[in-house]
Amino acid sequence: MPDDRSFFQYPIFETQMIDLRSDTVTRPTPGMLQAMMQAATGDDVFGEDPAVNELEARCAAMFRMEAALFCSSGTQTNQIAIKCHTQPGNEVICDADAHIYQYEAGGIAFNSGASVRLLPGDRGRITAAQVLTAINPDDVHKPASTLVCIENTSNRGGGSCYDFEELKKIQEVCRAHGMGFHLDGARLFNALIARGETAGQYGTLFDSISVCFSKGLGCPVGSVLLGNKTFIARARRFRKVLGGGMRQAGILAAAGTYALEHHIDRLQTDHLHAAAIAGELQHCHFVENLLPVATNIIIFETRGITASDLVTRLGAQGILCNAVAPSRVRFVLHLDITERMVQQVIEKIRSI
Ligand SMILES: *Cc1c(COP(=O)(O)O)cnc(C)c1O
């Protein structure tokens, strides 16, 4: 079946809106749905779902890590990883804008009973020097610092990417202090494409990695957690305790395998689209402090209008986007946004 939306009658409401609220709004393509329909399935809690096993094996090989675990969401993979790396009363070090702190509903406290040390990074990126200063001394008064979490790309950082050399330095600090090193790679594939890096590079650096299939890769559901065999065996138990053990999950995993084959290289298109829209926003009277666009996310501050008023005005023009703070707006490019839609967005923002 050709991967062409017009060929396929979607049995759902077709919106006329250009939806730039998030890369999670993508719907499976005809080719992806076909792969899902053809998936060989079994009971994944018994370890008997061939499509889940295939996706996990592929991811592990791609990242050069020992094992992988298919989960329902990126929140679940991050929370399971944090649980595996910490004991109650330990402390997690991360950027103040990190998803694990900002958008996981207090999960670090709820699931792991751990505290968090927030660092003021540069657009979501922390440095080895900052991590060093945040590690608590071996003192009974202090929570033990046991885990450093990195987010690449950084969501609230406007899709910014880490410099791999800095990540190596942070890993050295983690090693020297016996701390775990976790990557929230919800959008890692965007970083790999933007930077010309490989998944294997990351797999050899981190103790655990979470990647999302429901963002830029265009899947309806799913994230994968990677680590060594012992880590993933424990993670499997925590997935169960969180109610995340799914049965014929191969239907979902097959979408993931399809996306690994078809939807990684095309992320470059989303990045070009983001750059084109940002190029226009730069000249708009209602925009200031446009963050540098590194991947598929655009974040700017509003001038002379509140973020929510701008979102309403753009909505009236058929463009959906998000107010991420009282005077901050975010656009996210993704698989369902065509070249033509990008041209429309540029024309509409020019006319505001
Ligand atoms: C979206 C996202 C996640 C996971 O979110 P879910 O909606 O739970 O899949 C994790 N980290 C970052 C940086 C994200 O943007």
PDBQT file of the ligand as one rigid body, heavy atoms in Angstrom, charges set to zero:
ROOT
HETATM    1  C1  LIG A 401       7.100  13.541  25.679  1.00  0.00    +0.000 C 
HETATM    2  C2  LIG A 401       8.284  13.410  26.514  1.00  0.00    +0.000 A 
HETATM    3  C3  LIG A 401       8.439  12.338  27.403  1.00  0.00    +0.000 A 
HETATM    4  C4  LIG A 401       7.426  11.246  27.570  1.00  0.00    +0.000 C 
HETATM    5  O1  LIG A 401       6.126  11.623  27.563  1.00  0.00    +0.000 OA
HETATM    6  P1  LIG A 401       4.921  10.593  27.432  1.00  0.00    +0.000 P 
HETATM    7  O2  LIG A 401       3.810  11.470  27.034  1.00  0.00    +0.000 OA
HETATM    8  O3  LIG A 401       4.743   9.985  28.766  1.00  0.00    +0.000 OA
HETATM    9  O4  LIG A 401       5.283   9.568  26.413  1.00  0.00    +0.000 OA
HETATM   10  C5  LIG A 401       9.602  12.261  28.126  1.00  0.00    +0.000 A 
HETATM   11  N1  LIG A 401      10.558  13.182  27.988  1.00  0.00    +0.000 NA
HETATM   12  C6  LIG A 401      10.457  14.221  27.151  1.00  0.00    +0.000 A 
HETATM   13  C7  LIG A 401      11.581  15.175  27.027  1.00  0.00    +0.000 C 
HETATM   14  C8  LIG A 401       9.311  14.381  26.400  1.00  0.00    +0.000 A 
HETATM   15  O5  LIG A 401       9.209  15.424  25.567  1.00  0.00    +0.000 OA
ENDROOT
TORSDOF 0
